[in-house]
Amino acid sequence: MTLARLMNQSLTVQKIGGSTDVYGDQVTSATGSPVTVTGFLSQEASQEFLENRDTAVSDWFAFLPAGTDIGHLDYITYNSQRFQVNGEPWPVYNPRKKTVTHIECRLVVVSG
């Protein structure tokens, strides 16, 4: 099955911007309106930590259309679940087509 056939989920991308408060601390907040794109999410791993509190950390991968504006602080929402981009997104270049075919990015979800 090709990636293009898998990219059929309606995902909402919310850009997050950072600024500095009067104490010099980084403060993040939503910038602009959320944008809906058609992509694909895949869970890669999940860990549970029971020390001090019951916390689950899940690693996901997002496959997004070429040209999607997404950065390392941004969020993706799918079925009311929010995923945060973990690291810099990677525009995947296809040398045969001589173009970026899609964007891949790692996501993380922390619950508990």
N, C-alpha and C positions, 0 to 999 in steps of 0.2 A: 504494500500500500504506500502510495507516495505521500510526502508531507503535505502537499497541497490539498489532498483529500481529507487529511486529519484536521487541518486548520478550519474547523467549522463551529467553534465555540465563540459566543459573543462575550468579549472581554472588555472591561472598562478600565482605561488607563487614566490615573490622576497624577499630574505633575506635582512635585513637592519642591519647594524652594527653601533656602536657608538664609537666615539673617542673624545678626548678633544683637543680643539685648544689652541693656545698660551695664550689666555685670560681666560682659564679655563672653557669655555662654551662647552656644549655637541654638537657635530656635528654628524649628521647621514648621511649615504650614502649606496648605494646598494653594497652588497658583493656577489660575485659569479654570475653565470648565473641564469636567471629565470628558474623555473622548472614547467612543466605542469602536473597537476593531474586531475583526474575525481572526482568531488564532487558535492555539492548542496548548493546554497545560498537561504536564506529565509529572507525577510524583516520583522522586528519585530515592529518598530515604526518609526515615522517621526515627527519632530517638526520644526516650522518656527519661526524665531525671526526677528522682524521688527525694533528693536531699533538700531539706527546708520546705519544699512545696512540690506538688505534682505538676510538672511542666513537660509539655511535649513540644519538640522542635522538629518541623518537617521541612525537607528540602525539595523544591520543585524546579522544573524547567519550563520556561515559556517560549513558544515559537510564535513570532509576530510577523505581520507583513512588512516587506521592505518599506522604508520611509517612515515607520512609526517613530514618533518623537518620544523617547523614553530614556531615563537616566537612572543613576544608582540610588537615588533617594525616593523614587516614585513607587506608587502602589498600583497593583492590578486587582480588580474585583471580579469574581466569578461566582454566581449563585450565592450571593451575600457573604462570601468568604473573601477576606482581604489578604493579599500576598504582598510582601515588600521585596523590591529588587535588591539583590545581594551581590554587589560588585558591578562592574561596568558591563552593559549590554554589548553583544558582539554582532556586528553586521556581517553576515556570511556572504562572502564573495565567491561567485562561480566563474572560474576562468574561461570555461567554454562559452558561456553566455556573455561574459565580460560585464557583469552587473551584480549588484547585491540582490540575492534571491529572497532572503528573509533575515530576521533578527532573532538571535537567541539570547536569553538572559536567565540567570539563576534567580530563584525566589526563595524566600524563607517565611515560614509561618510559625509563630510562637504562641502557644495557648497554655493557660493555667497560671 
